[in-house]
Amino acid sequence: MIVVDNRGNEFLDFIPVDETNAEGQYEPITHCLAVVKIEDDYLMGWNKWRQEWEIFGGCREDKETLKECIIRECHEEIGLSDVEYKYLGLMYLKMAPGYFNPDWHYEYGGLYGVTLPKRYLEIIEKYRTDKEEVEKLTKTGMSKEAAEQQVCINSVFEAFFPKNSDGKCDVTKTTASQFESVVTNWGTAGTISDLFAAEAKSEHFASSDKIVPNISGITTKKVTSFDGVSASDMNGEEYDVLCIKINGVDPKAIYNFSFTVSPMHYYSTNGGYINKKGETHKYIDEFDGKTNFGLEFGDSEFMNTVINAPSKVGLPLGAGSYMASNETGNHNTVSADTFFDKNMVYYERNPYFETVGKNLSNAKIKYLKYKVVETDQIIGALINGDIDFGEPNATQENKTALQKAGLQSVQTMTSGYGYVGVNPRFVPNINVRRAIMKSFDTSIIVNNYYKGGLASIITRPMSKASWAYPEDATVYVDEEKGLDYRFDSTGAEIEALVKDAGYTKNGDGVYEKTIPGFGVDTLNYKFTIAGGSTDHPAYSMFLSAMKLLNEHGFAVQVVTSQTALSDLSTGKLAVWAAAWSSTVDPDMYQVYHKDSKASSTSNWGYSYIKGTLRTSVYQTEWKLVQELSDLIDAGRETTKQDERTEIYAEALDKIMELAVGFPTYQRNDLAAFRGEILKRDSMTKESDLTPYNGLLSRIWEVEYN
């Protein structure tokens, strides 16, 4: 026995078992606790029911992981979110009879630690006082929901209007910086910002002189032929065509105009809306395509009241091959409630849908049902005949299950790719970043995690599905510049890079260096896996890299994080594993251009590279970012694919030289179907399959066997 509390519960032992291996080996694991440390002090909570001080935590809910339990409990008890919990191990306990169990019994509990800066005391105290205020309001008869809403309103109000000496808010004085914090950093920030932006746009366009009456570059015309489709193919019929003319050259312009057709009779009104000027228009009748377009331009209220009316959002109307229906197959009586009902979406063939050219046709299959199925349940649903087509995760287990069940499947390359990011904000020396990248054995991912040919190694930060990916790309090596990203199994080359950069070992055997303007850079880094699970393509590779690096003067930890994705947007991670979802066009502006405002540039520490230290700490990086940006600009100034391919090949090499992103793998997607039900020949040919042209891309041509 280690310790006993005042209720007789005995802490018998501490078990340093791995978090992922705890469950299944030790049962029951009933709860999780967290030791909260704030600088040199420990935070405790007063339990008003038991009248005693306690650390934070509580019982697990159904199917909840250990990590999910402690995150939820600490959020509920002290309002903590967006913090990292370090798993310590399991507690083995002998529990006294109590409310949940009348007998002496044994159980296990997960133990976590979290260390916070002192500023978190204000956040925790604010959460505590808010909870007390909610309790007070509920005692007056107010519902808990209404009380929480009122406390939120009061918090924003008090942040905007500072209090006088009498404790009352002075509405004549504002604290803009505090209010800015509310609308940028709080959990409601996105919603609030969108609302403010919409209202600001409405005000901007309130006067007619702000409204563009017509855009000369957008016109319509009637044609009897298209590029590649002759007049005879179109049977002499006329078709309406939307023509868009742009200024200058933009090779990706065609993808910028990917929009759906919205029928005006459904998403407009004839007198059912009064605008801010008090005017009521017959928007549909007044449409002329010149100055009147069937809506109140720039009016957020029109968007919310007319276009985004709940009945229309729940029952959309478009111009595709299928239209909304209900369980009985009647599109005339369908409503939002019957269109999506009991995890099923119902469609009926659109009799007005036609493709242009020979063999004009509507959908071959009249009725279609879309069933919502959890990803891990798709295989079972296919085998049981609950669904005829599905896209399960591309795993060896799923491939085997499909084969055993006699189901047909097709693999296609996904649009994105896996990578490891290294942020110069935390790893300022470019040679150290290159050394880290030489520790990654990407074969572990494709041979172990995606075994069976479900993924392949990539050597440039771009999806292989893109036409711009260099066909002859191999592991990045530039002998002239002395760059070599081949995996160093011995660690000798890794350590040589670090030593050449001027790093020496400290008393703990870890390399470090004092960098003017930056401070002491100690090679002590966290490698972060997004999510709370170690079931991740890069996890085993990270563990291998950690072992190798730590044997050669690094101090690396591999951690999982539920907040990793949000942390990335603010550049809080040093080294992480993630995946990009690539666009159709290979343009790199958002991700890598020096002038990009996208949050992705925070991943690479661009604000630091471009900042005051660019002439000292980040001199090399700043030069590379400028050169890379010039190449990205050049790729935007021509529509010739062969020229763009050459430009992007050079740009990809420049990214590798910058050493902020290391490509790892390209995985496949999996589509499966019941071959006895659906005719394979009616789907997309295998030679034509791409991430953007799937098996059912021309769903109107799909037939039953």
N, C-alpha and C positions, 0 to 999 in steps of 0.2 A: 504493500500500500504506500502511495506517495503522499496523499493528503485526504482529509475527510472534512466535509462542510458541516455547518450547524444543523443540518437536517439529517445527517447520518449517511449521506451519499459518499461513497469511497472512490477516489481516483486511484485505480490499481496499477495502471501501467501506461506508458506512452509507446506507440508502435510506429516507427518511421517508415511505413509502407507507402509506395508510390500511389498518388491520387487515383490513377486509372486502374490500378490493381486492387484497390481497397475493396470495392464492391464485388461481391461474389466470393471473396475469401473470408470476409468478416461480416457476420450478421448477428443481430440487426444493427445497422447504422441509423440511429433514430434522429440525430440532430447535428447541428454545426455551431461552433462558437468561434468568435474572433477576438484576439487581443489587439486593441487599438492603441498605438503609441503615437503621441504627438510630441515631436522633438525628443526631450529626455523624460517626459512624463507619460503616464498611462491613463487612459480615459475609462471611467467606470460609469455604470448607470444605476440609478436608484429605483429598485422595484417597489412601488407603492403598495402592491398587494402582499408581497412577502416581507416588506420592511427591511430590506437588506441591499447591500451593494453587489452588483453582478457585472460580469463582462457580457458582451452583446452576442445575440444569436437566438436560435430556437429550433423547433421541430421541423423535420422535412415534410413537404407535401407530397402527394402521390406522384410517382415517376420523376421526381425532382432530383437532379444530380447534386453532389455535395457543393460544388461551386455555385450552382443556381440557388441553393438554399441559403448560403451565407450572404450572397449578393442581395437576395430579397429581404432577409431578416435585417441586415444592417441598413438597408434603405428604409424599411418600415420603422425601425427603432430610432435611428439617428439621422436619417435623411441622406446617407452617403450614396453617391453614385459616381460613376466615372473615376473609380479608384482601383488600384491593383491589389488583390488579395493573394498573399503568399501562402500556399498550402504547406503545413508543417508536419502533419501526420494524423494518426488516430489515437483517441483516448479510449482506454478500456475501463469501464465503470461498473461498480456494484451499486445499484440504485435502491434506495429505501422505498417502502410502500408509499404510494401517493395517489393523486387524483386519477392518473392514467392507468396505473397498475397497482392493485391492492397488496401485492406480494413483493418480497425481495426478488430482484432480478438483475441480470447482467445485460449490458448494452454497450455499443460503441458510438463515438461521436467524432466528427471531423473537426480539426483544430486549424485555424488560420491566423495569420498575422497581417496587420496593415500599418504602415508608417506614414504619417501625414505631416505636412508643414503646419505651423502655428495658425496660419490664416483660416484653416478649416474649423477652428473653434467658433468663429463667427457664423459659419454656415450651419454648424450643428446647433448652436444656440438659437439661430433664427428658426430652424426647423422645430426645436423644442417649444419655443414661444408660440409658433403657429399652431402646433398640436393643441396646446393649452387653450388658445383662442377658439379653435374649432369645438373643443369640449364645452367651453362656456356657452357658445352660441347654440349648441344642440340642447343644452339644458333649458334654454328659453323656448323650446318647442320647434326650433328650426331643424330641417332635415340635415343629415351629415353632408350630403351633396351641396345643398345651398350654403351651408356654413363654410365648406372648403372654398366654394366660389367667392364668397364674401371676403374671406381672408386673403385670397389671391388678389382681388381687386384692391383691398386695403394696402397690400404690400407694394403693388405697382404705384398706387397713389402716393404713398409715403416716400417711395424712392424718387418720385418726380417733384413732389412739393416738400421741402424741408420743414421741420417743426420749429415753432417759436419756443420761447422760454416757458410758456404755459403748457407746452406739450401738444398744442394744436397745429395742424398743418397750415402754412401760409401760402395761399394760392396765388399770391402776387410774386412769389419768388420760386424759381425752378432750379434744379440741379441737373443740368443737361447730361453731365458725365454719368451720374447715377442712373438716369433714365436710359441712357445709351446702353449701359451694362444690362439692364433688364431686357431690352429688345434685341440684344446680340448674344447674350450668354445664357439666359434662362432657358429652361426646357421648352417654353412656349415661343421661343424666339422666331422660329421659322414661320409659324402661323401669324404672329404679330407683324413681322416684317412684310409678309405677303399682303396682309390686310392694308397696312400703311401704304405700300407701293401701289396697290390697286386704287385706293382712294386718292392718292397723289396724281395718278394718271387721269382719273376721272376729272379732277379739278383742272388739270392741265388742258384737257380737251373740251372743257366746258364751253368755251367760246368758239364760234364757228371758224374764226380765222386760224385756229390751231389744227383744224381738220383738213386733211388732204382730200379734195373732192374727187380726184381720179388719179390713177397712176398710169402714165402713158406707156410704161413698159409691160403692163399686163393687159392683154386684149383677148378677145375670143373671135373665132372665125369658123366657117363651115368648110369642110374638105370632103373630097371623095376618094382620097388616097393618102397613105402615110409612107414614111420611109420604110421600105421593105414590104409594104402591102399595097398592091396595085388596085386600080379602080375596078378591074374585073373581079379581083378577089373580094372586094367589098360590095359586089353586086350592084354597083352604081348608086348606092345609098350615101346620103350625106351624114356626117358626124360633126358634132360640136367639139372644137379643140381649144384648149386654154394655152395661150402663147405668153411666155415670160422672157423678156429681154433684160439682161443685166449690164451694168457698166463695168468695163474692164474685163479681166480674165480671172475666173475662179473655177478650177478644175473639179471642185466638189460641189458646184452649185446645184447640180441635178438632185443631189441627196438632201440639200437644204430645203427643197420644195416637196418633200415627201409629206403630203397631207391627205386627209380623207375628205370625201365629198359629204357635205352636210345639207340635207334638204331644207330649204327655207320654210316650207309649209309646216314643218315640224318644230324647227328651232327658231321661229320668229312668231310674231303675233299681229293681229289686226285690231288694235285698240285695247288690249288687255294690260297695258303698262303706261304709266304716267311718268315722264322723265323729270329731271330736277328743275326744269323750267316750268313745270306744270302742264306741259303739252302732251296730248294724246294723239298718236299717229296710227294710221293703218299701214304699218311697216311693210306688210306683204304687198298690198295693193299699190303702194307708192314706189316700189322697187323699179328702177330704170337702168341700173348698172352703170350709172355715170356719177350721180350725186347721192342717190339713195340706194342702199344695199341691203335693206331688210332688217337693220338693227340700229341701235343707238350707239354710235361709234364712241369708243373710249369710256363707256359708262359701266362701272363695275356692278352697279345695281341691276342693270339690264342683264348682265351675265348671270348674276346670282338668281334673279327672279324669273327670267324667261328661259335662257339657254340651259342653266344648271338647275332647273326645277327638279325636285326629287323624283317626280314621275318620269321625267325624260332621262335623267341620269340612270335610273333603274331599268329603263326600257329604251335603249339607244336605237336610232334609226340611221342606216347608212345606205350604201349602194352596191353592196357586195353580192356574192352568189347566193347567200342565205339571208333570211330575215327572221326577226324574232317571232317565236311561236310559243305554244304552251304544251302541256302533256298530251292534250287531245289532238294536237296538230292543227290548231285553229289560230291563224295569225290575226283574225278579225276580233277575237275576244281576249287576246293576250294583254296582261297588265304587268307592272313591275314585279308583283308578288308571284305571278304564275310563270314568268319568263325564267327566273332563277328560283327554283323551289326544291328543297330537300337535296341540296348539293348537286342539282342537275340544271343545266341550261339547255333550253329547247330552241331548235331552229327548223325552219321550213324553206324549201326551195323558193328563191326569188324569181317569179315568172318574167320579170322585166330585165333580168341580167343577161347580157350578151357579150361575148368576146368579139373583138374586131378581126375580120378576115374570114377565110374559108371555114366551113364547118361551124358556123355560129351556133352556140349551144348554151343551154342553161345547165345547172347542176344535174348530173346523172342520177344521183341519189336524192330522193325527195325530202326525207326527214333525217335530221341529224341531232344527236344528243351529245352534249359535252358534260361529262361527269367529273366532278372535283374529287380527286383521289390523292392521298398522301403519297409522296414519292416512293417511300419504302413499301407501299401497298400495290404499286402498279403491276408488278410481276404476278402477284396473286390474283388481281382483278382480271388480267389477261387470261390466265390459266382457267379461272372459274367462268369465263365468258361474260363477266360484268362489263367489260369494255372490249372493243375490237382493235383499238390503236392506242399506244401510249409511248411515252419517252422516259424510261427509267434511267437511273444513274448508270453510266458506263463502267461497270465493275466486272471482274472475272466471275464473281459469284452469280451476277445477274445473267451474264452470257451463258454460263453453264445451265442455269435454271431454264432459260428460254430454249436451249437446245434439247434438254430433257423433255420439255413439254411439247416439242414439235412446233414451236412458234417461230415465225420468220423475223429476222432483225437485220438492220442496216446501220453501219457506222458512218458518221460524217465528222470531219474535222470541225472542232468548235471555233468560234470567231476570236476567242481570247487566248491568253497564254499565261503560264505561271512565271513568277520572277521573285527574286530577293532584292529588296531595296536597302540601300545604305545611305543614311542621311549625313552629309558633311557637317551639319550643325553639331553632331555628337562625335563624328569620326572625321576630324578636320584635315588629316593628312591623306592625300590622294594615294600614296604608296601603301598606307595601312589599309585603305579601302580595297585596293587591288590585292593585298595579301589575304584579306578576309575572303574575297571572291575565289581565290585559289584553293580554299578549304572546302568548297562545295563539290561533292561527288553526285552529279545529277543522275547518274545511272541508278542510284538507290531509288529514286522516284519512279522511273519508268520500268525498272525490273522488279521492284518489290510492291510498291503501292498500285501502280497501273500495269501489273503484269498481264501478259497475254496480248500484247500489241495494242493496248488501249491508249497509249501515249507515246510520244517520241521526244527526244532531246532537242531543244532549240538553242541556238548560239547567238541570236540577235534579238533585241527587245521588240519583236513584232510577231504577230500571228503568222504561221506558215500558210494560212488560208489566203493571205493577201498576195496580190500579184506583185507587190513591191518587195516581198521577202527575197533576199538574194539566194538564187538557186544553188550556188556553189559555196554557201556559207558553212564554215567549220568553226571550231573553237577559236576565239579571237586571239590572234598572234600578230604583232607588228614588230619584227626583229629590228627594224631601223630605229623605232622609238623605244625599244627594250621592253615591250609589253607582251605578256604571256599569261593567259587566263586558264591554261590547262591545269587540271586538278593535281595538286602536289601531295601525294600520299605520304611522303616522308616528312614534310614540314620544313625541310631545309631551305627551300626557295622562299617560303613564307617568312621565316625568321630572317633571312638575308634582306628581304625588302624592308622589314621593320628596322633592322640595324642600319641599313643604308640611309634610312630617313632620319637617323640621328637619335633613335630611342635607345635607352639603357634600362637595365632591370633595377627595380627598387628592392627594398628589404623583403618584400613578399614574393620576389621572383617574377614580378609583372613589369613589362616594359612601360616606360613613361618618358615624357619629354615636355619641357616647358616651352610653350609657343607664345611669343610676344603678342599681346592683344587678345589671346585666347585663354591663357593660363596653363596649368598642368594637364596634359592629356595622358591619362592612364588607360591602357588597353583593357578596360573593364566594361563589358557591354552586355546588354540583354538582347537576345535573339527572340523576337516575339512571333507567336503563332496566333492568328486571329481566331477568336471564339474560345469557349471554355473546354474544348475537347482536344486531345492529342491525335484524334483521327483526322489527320491532315497530310496531304501529299509531301510536304516539306519537313515534317516533324523528325523522322528518322535521319534525314539528311542533316538537319540542324544538330542532332545529338552527335552524329559522326564528326561534324565540323567542330563542335564544342570540344570534344575529346582531343582532336588534332591540334587545335589552337591553344588549348590550355596546357598541352605538353610543350609548347614553344613560346611561352611568355605572355599569353593572354589570360584573362579571367572572364570567361564567357558563361552566361546562364541562359538556358532555354526556358521560356515562360509562355503560358497561354494568357490571353486577355480578351474579356468580353467587350472591352471598349476600344479594341485595336483600330477598327475602321474609323471611328470618330476621332481617335488620337492622331491618325494619319492626316486628317484634314487640317490639323493645326500643327503638324510637324513635330509630334512629341515622341516618335519612335526612332531609335538608333538603327536597328537592323530588324527587318521583318520579312515574312513570306506572305505573298498575296497573289492575286491574279487580275489581269486587265481584261475587260470586255471590249474588244476592238470595234471600231466603226467600219463601214464599208470602204470608205476612202482612207488611205494611209497617212493623211495629213497629221502632223505631230504638234501643231501649234499649241493646243491647249495644255498638253502634257509637258512639253519641253521648251517652249519659246520663252525668251527672257521677258517679254512684255505680257505674257499670259496672266490673266487674273484668276485662273482656275485654282481650286484648292490643291490640286495635284502637285503644283510647284512647291507647296509647303513640304511635301514628302521628301523632295530632293534638297531642301534647305536653301531654295533660291533667294529668299529674303536676306539670308546671311551671306551668300555668295555675292549678291549685288550691293551689300551694305558697306559700312565704313571699313570693314576688314578686307575688302576685295583687293587692295593693293599690297597687302601683307600676307595674311593667312590664306586667302582664297584667290591669289593672283592667277595661278594656273587654271583654276576652275572658272573664273570669270572670263578668261580668254577663250576657253573651250565653249562656254555657254554662248558667247557672242558669235563664234564661228558656227555653232550648231544653229543658232537663230537665223543666221544668214542663209544657211542651206534650206531651212524650213521655208523661208521667204521665197527662195528660188523655186522650190517645189510647188509653190502656189501661183507662180507666174507663167506656167505653161500647161497646156492641155495634152501635150504629147506624152503618152505613157512611157515610151522608151527613155525619154529624157528624165522624167520623174523617177523612174526606176534607178537610174544612175545616181541621181541626187540623193535619194533616200538611202541607197547603199552606203554612200559616204556619211550621211547623217547618222546612220545606225552605228557605224564605226566610231563616230565622234562621241556618241552616248557611251559606248564601251570604254573609250579613253577617259571619259569623265568619271567613270566608276561610281555611279549612283544607282544603277539597276543592273542586275545580273539575271539574264533569262535562264529558265530551268526546264520547262516542259511544255509540250503542246498536247492536250488531251483530245479524245474523241467524244462525240455525243452518240447516243444510242436511241434508235427508234425501232419499236417492235409492233407486230400486228398479227392478227389471226388470218393466215393465208387462205383458209377454207372460206372465209367471209369476204375479204377484200382482195381484189385482183391486183397483183403486183405490177402487171404491165400497164395499168392505168395510172400509176404513180410516176413520179419523176425518175428518169433513167439514172442509174448509178453514176454514169460518166458526167451527168449534169448536176450532181449533188454538190452543194456548197453550204457554208453556214447560213447563207442568205437565200438558198433555194432548196428547201427541204422536201421530204417525201410528199407532203400534202400541200405544197405551195400552189398548185393548180387543183384545188380541191374539187372544183366543179367537174373535172374530168375523171375523178375516181369512181370506179364501178364495183358492184358486187360480183363475186364469182357465181 
